[in-house]
Amino acid sequence: MASMTLYLPDETFSALYVHVSRLAWHTQDMLQDPRVALSIGETDDGRADPFTLMRVSIRGQALQLSGTDPDLKAKWLQRFPEQAINFELADFSFWKITPRDARFVAGFGRIHNLSPAELSRAAA
């Protein structure tokens, strides 16, 4: 299931976190099959050829976290303060996505396959 959701990477990009509702189709899919892909794109700046925008597609494994880690919650709310209401709803939980590999497109013809270690180094 392709969907748009918020994500929060750890400082090394060795894990990315999503806070999602079990009612969402993408969450139901993760419960059935933990293989996921996360696509992150450069903000469209109105250029004539949007294919020149940088983007990365990350394939990985999703794992539902039990309970709510207070440090992760604090980081999440620091980045996304408008999402505080979701912590009052019983159907939301954190999921950790561990990258398996990534494909970075820096523009037309500038494509790089990255291992998890290379993704972490690039994020630094």
Secondary structure, 3 states (H helix, E strand, C coil): CCCCCCCEECCCCCCEEEEEECCCHHHHHHHHCCEEEEEEECCCCCCCCHHHCCEEEEEEEEEECCCCCHHHHHHHHHHCHHHHHHHHCCCEEEEEEEEEEEEEECCCCCEEEECHHHHHHHHC
